[in-house]
Amino acid sequence: MKAGLFTFQVSKIPFGELLDIAQESDIEAVELGVTGYTVTPGFEVERLSKDSDRRAEVLEAISNHGMTISALNAMCNPLHPDLEVRERHLEGLKAAITLAAELGVNRVVTGSGCPGESERSRHPTWVVYSEGYEDVLEWQWRDVATPIWKDLASFATDHDVRICIEVHPGMLAYNTDSFLRLRSLAGDAVGANFDPSHLLWQGMDPRVVAKALTGCIYHAHAKDTVINAVEVSRNGVIETRPFADWPSRAWSFCAVGDGHDAVFWRSVVTSMQSAGYDDIWSIEHEDPTLDERAGIRRNAAFLRQVL
């Protein structure tokens, strides 16, 4: 397993300096946000697709720092109920897949997306309670997710690119079984972007999840979650307060090692390797208590202990 870095959350740092910090921290790959919710200024898929000089400049800078591109990130909602938004996201995701192939990158990270409750919806509807919502959930899977994801999987296969789904609350695929349902209808062009932080606050054990995902983890994010046990006891884990209000939240993202210790994370790494994944673990810095530079260095230092 090797350390990588997702550049979106630390994009305020000039790219050259960012690569310098990454190299100094023994980071061996970068993940570039190119469209959707995670587009990094200067790396927009539209620009990189049309500007061969810019592509060459980016590739040279990364190569000169002894690194590669582990994946392109195109986090979006390809199932959005607003058809204009859906079309824009689908176009961006397909453009990212095409760009990845041009760059010699074989992975694109995104989310499953989430439809509305019907064709009349304007906003996504995440179904988290079964009674009374069975028809809505079945419609979301049958009429929206199935045709769109079969088409996306076929498009990715044609470009020899694999789509890495980040199992994420608010999306149709938010836990182990919902991801496996998506993969069963889309095929093996679709795998998981394994991010333990989104599993931890929901009460899942990443080691158990990794075993269930044997053979279909295609990429991974390194991020931890700290649980506020008192607040969980009072209000549970469903949390709508802003991330900036981290002292009051039931849980918050944090640097790897600040929510769970090294023994735990070594066992997670072993579980990922046992599940067939021994590749890039891409740091995703979302710790509200650390600035970008400190966040990169702190995460990278901890990963050196456990990888």
N, C-alpha and C positions, 0 to 999 in steps of 0.2 A: 504494500500500500504506500502511496506517495501523497504528499501534501499538495493541494492546489489552492487557488484563490478565485472566488467569484467577484468580479470587479465592480459590479453595479453599486453595492452598498458603500464602496470606498472610492467612488468615481470623482469625488471632490479633489482627490489627490491627482496632480498632473500625471499622465500615463507613464512618462519616462521615469519619474520619481517612484511611482507605484511599482514598476518593474524592478527598480533598484532595491526597494524595500523587500519585495518578494524574493529576489535572488539572495539577498543577505540573510533571509529567513529560511533558506533551503526549500523554498516553494518551487515546484517543478512544472506547474501548468497553470494556465489561467482559463477561466470560463467567462465568455464575453456576452453581456446583455445587448441584444440587437433589435428587439421589437417588443411590443406589448407593454406590460406594466414594468418591465425591468430594462428598458432601453437605456443605454449609456450614451450621453451626448458625444458625438464624434464617431460612434460605432453603429449608427442607424443602418438597418438592413438595406434601405433604399440607397444610401450613399455607398456602402461597401459593395453592393451588387453592381453599381454603375461605374464606380471609380476604381479602375485597376491599379492606379498609382497609390491610392489610399490603402487598398488591400495589401499591396507589396510593402508599403511602409509599416503597416501593423505587423505583418508576418516577420519582417526583418527585425523590428524592435524586440519582438518576443523571442525570436531565435537567437539574437545577439546576447540575450540574458540567459541562454541555456534552457529555455522553456518551450513548451508546446501549448496548443489550445486543446483543452480537454473536452469542451462542449460549447455550443452557442446556447444562450438562454433566451427563450421566447415566451415567458410566462404571460398567459392571456386567458381569455374565456371564449373558446371556439364554439361554445354552445349557448352563447348569450341570447336572451329572449328578444332583445332589440336587434332586429335583423340587420340594420346598418352597422351596428357595433360588431355583430357576429361576422359579417362579411369582411369587415376591416381586420378583425383578429385572424380569421381564416387566411386571408391574403398574406398577412404578416407572417403567420406560422409557416405557410408554404414557401414564402420567400426565404425565410430562415433556413428551411430544409434545403432549398436549392443553393443558397449561399454556403451552407456547411459543406455540401458536396464539392463546390468550387474550391473551397479552402482545404479540402482533404480532411475535414472533420466529420466523424461519423455519428455524432450524438447531438441532439437538440433537446433541451430541457423545457418542459412546459407543464401546464395543469390540465386536468381532464375537462375543466369547464363545468358550468352549472346552468341549466335552463331555468325558465320561469315555471309557474305552476300550470300554465296552459299557453295556447297560441296567442292569447290576448295579453300576456304579461309584458311588462316593460323592464322588470328587475329580476335578477336571479332569485330563485327560491330553493334554499338548502333544506331538505327534509330531514329533520332530526328526531321525529316522533312518528311511530308507525300507525297508531290507531287513527283512522279518519283520513290518512294521507296515502293509503296504499295505491289508489288509482293514479294520483299525481306522480308518485315515484315510478310506477310502471310505465306511464306515458313518457316521462323524462328519458328512461332507458330505451324503450322500444322505438319511439317516434323521433327522438332527437339524437341521443348519443349514438345509437347503433349505426344509422346511415352515415353520420358525419365521421365517426371514428374508423369505420371500415374504409371510407374514402381517404382519410388522412394516412392510415396505415399503408394503403396501396401506393399512395404518392411517395411516402418515405421509402418504401421498398424499391420503387423505381429509381430512386436516387441513392440507394445503398446507404441510407441513413437510418439510425434507430431513434425513436422518440422515447424520451425518459420522462415519465409522469411523476411529478412531485405529489405524493399523497398529502393532501392539504385540506384542512377544514374549510367549509364554504364551497367546496367543489363536490361534484358527484362522486368522484373517487377520493375518499378522505380517510379510509382505513384499509386494513389488509384485504378483507373480502370484497369490498367495493372496487379496489384496484384489480383484484384477480378477475372480477366480473368484466371489467373493461378490457383486460388483456384477452380474456376468453373470446370476446366478440371481435377484437381487432387483430389478434394474432401476435406472433413473436416479434414483429416490427416495433411493438410497444412494450417497454419494460419500465422499471421503476427508477426514479431518482430518489435514493434512500436518504431521508433527512430525519434522523432520530428526534430532533427537537419538536417536530409536529406530532410525533407519536407520544412523547413523554408526558406532555400536559393533558393528553386525552386519557392517560392511564394505561397505555400500551407499553410493553417491554420490547425495546428494539431488538433484543437478542431472539425473542420468540418470533417477531415479525420477520427478521432476516431469514430464519429457518423456513418460514412459510413461503418466502419469496426466492427460494433456492433456484438458481438458473435464470432469474429474470431481474436481477439488480444490474442496471446498465451504467449508473453514475451515482455519485453520493455527495451530500453536503455535510460539512462539519459544523454543527451548532448545538449548543446546550440549552436547557431550560431549567430555571430555578423555580421551585414551587413554594408558594407562600402558604404553608400548611394551615395557619390560623384562618386566612381568608377562604381557603378551600373548604374548611370545616363550616364556615359561616355561609358562603354563597355558592360553593361548587366551582367547577372549572370553566364553565361558560363565561367568557369575559368580554365585555364590550367597552371597558374604559380604555382610553388611548394609551399607547405604549409609553408615552412620556410620563404617565402617572404610575410608573413601575413600583413605587413603594406601596401602593394600595392594591395593585392587581393580584389576582390569585396566582398568576404565573407570569414570567417574563423571559424573553430570550436572553442568553448571556454567553460569554466566552466559554469554549469547551473546557471543562474542568472546574468551572465555578458553580455549576449546578450539581454535578455528579463527579466523584473522584476518579483518579487514574485507574484504580482496580476495575471499576465499572466499565470505563471506556476501553480498557484492554480487552475485556470480555466481549464488548460490542464489536471491536475490530476482529477478534477471533471468530465471532458469529458471522460477520460479513464474509470473511475469507472462507469459512466452512460452507457458506451459501454460494460460493463460486465467484465472489467479487474481490479482486486484489488489484485495484487500479487507483485512480485519483480520488482523494477525499478533499473536496473543494470547500475551503473556509468561506462561510457566509456570515459576515460580521453584522450582527444586529443587536449588540449589547449597548443599551442606552447609557451605560455608565462609563464607556470608554470611547475616546475619539478614534478616528479611522486608523491612524498610524499605530497607536497603542493597541488597538484591537487586532490588527494583523499580527503584530509581534507577539502578543500574548497568546493568541490561538496557535500560531506556528510553533512557539516554544513548547506548548503543551502537546501538540501533535508529535513533536520529536520524541517525547517521552513514551508515547503509547504506540507509535507505528513501528 
